[in-house]
């Protein structure tokens, strides 16, 4: 499934000749900008309001998440990073940093 999605992303980009604009710096900037647009959907909402969003808001949030996912996919490709591999590695690191025994129900950052 993810491989098919990757192929669609690169086909879309390549048909438009946008690879020339997709260097790591610009992709990282695009991710930051899209993340800001994602946050804008939650601006001035309480925690409770953020859990009870309108269908319209959820659709808008989904579009921003999609933009971020697209740029992350392209950035990972540009840097020869395997998303599956790096996410699994990070989960292993976090398992060591946040053992269930001391982390369960605790939001404090690791030492």
C-alpha positions in Angstrom: 0.0 0.0 0.0 2.7 2.5 1.0 4.8 1.6 -2.0 1.8 2.3 -4.4 1.3 5.6 -2.6 4.9 6.5 -3.0 4.7 5.7 -6.7 1.6 8.0 -7.1 3.4 10.8 -5.3 6.5 10.6 -7.6 4.4 10.2 -10.7 2.4 13.3 -9.8 5.6 15.3 -9.1 7.5 14.1 -12.2 4.6 14.7 -14.6 4.8 18.4 -13.5 8.6 18.6 -13.6 8.6 19.6 -9.9 11.6 17.5 -8.9 13.8 20.5 -9.6 12.2 22.3 -6.7 12.4 19.4 -4.2 15.8 19.8 -2.6 16.1 18.8 1.1 16.1 22.4 2.3 12.9 23.4 0.4 11.2 20.2 1.4 12.0 20.8 5.1 10.6 24.3 4.8 7.5 23.0 3.0 6.9 20.6 5.9 7.3 23.3 8.4 4.9 25.6 6.5 2.3 22.8 6.1 2.6 22.0 9.8 1.8 25.6 10.6 -1.3 25.3 8.3 -2.3 22.2 10.3 -1.9 24.1 13.6 -4.0 26.9 12.2 -7.0 24.5 12.3 -6.7 24.3 16.1 -6.0 28.0 16.8 -8.0 29.4 19.7 -9.8 26.1 20.3 -9.9 24.5 23.7 -8.7 20.9 24.2 -12.3 19.8 24.3 -13.2 21.7 21.1 -10.2 20.1 19.4 -11.8 16.7 20.2 -15.2 17.7 18.7 -14.4 19.2 15.3 -16.9 19.7 12.5 -16.7 17.5 9.4 -15.4 20.5 7.5 -12.6 21.0 10.0 -11.6 17.3 9.9 -11.5 17.4 6.1 -9.3 20.5 6.2 -7.0 18.9 8.8 -6.8 15.7 6.6 -5.6 17.8 3.6 -2.9 19.4 5.7 -1.8 15.9 7.0 -1.7 14.7 3.4 0.5 17.6 2.3 2.9 16.9 5.2 2.9 13.2 4.3 3.7 13.9 0.7 6.6 16.2 1.5 7.9 13.8 4.1 7.8 11.0 1.5 9.7 13.1 -1.0 12.3 14.3 1.6 13.0 10.8 2.8 13.5 9.7 -0.8 15.9 12.6 -1.5 18.0 11.6 1.5 17.8 7.9 0.7 15.9 7.2 4.0 13.6 4.3 4.3 10.6 5.6 6.3 9.6 2.1 7.5 13.2 1.5 8.7 13.7 4.8 10.4 10.4 4.8 12.2 11.0 1.3 13.5 14.4 2.3 14.6 13.0 5.3 16.4 10.4 3.2 18.1 13.1 0.9 19.4 15.0 3.9 20.8 11.9 5.3 22.4 11.2 1.9 24.0 14.5 2.2 25.8 13.9 5.9 26.7 10.3 5.4 27.9 10.0 2.0 29.5 6.3 1.1 30.2 7.0 0.7 34.0 8.1 4.4 34.4 6.4 6.0 31.5 2.8 4.8 31.6 0.5 7.8 32.3 3.6 10.1 32.6 4.1 12.8 30.0 7.5 13.9 31.2 10.3 13.9 28.7 13.1 11.4 29.1 16.2 12.5 31.1 
